[in-house]
């Protein structure tokens, strides 16, 4: 049951982080409510998961899964901005000294 609580906590946290961009500085009420509720649920589920799984395992799993899921959800729901390649430095390109 602890792993289910851990997964639910990760999903709540990931949803909260993806909704954070839409809050526009917490001026839009619906995304702001999703962020606050998501963080609250994440902590509640995390506390339940720690009752049956060691703390270190919970924190390591939570961090890794959260990064993975937030990155995946962000690539789906957040529109891509055009990349500015003027400042990109390639390892194959030597840096010119003045």
ABEGO torsion letter per residue (X at the ends): XAAAAAAAAAAAAAAAAAAAAAAGGGABAAAAAAAAAAAAAAAAAAAAAAAABBAAAAAAAAAAAAAAAAAAAAAAABBBBBBBAAABBBAABBBBBX
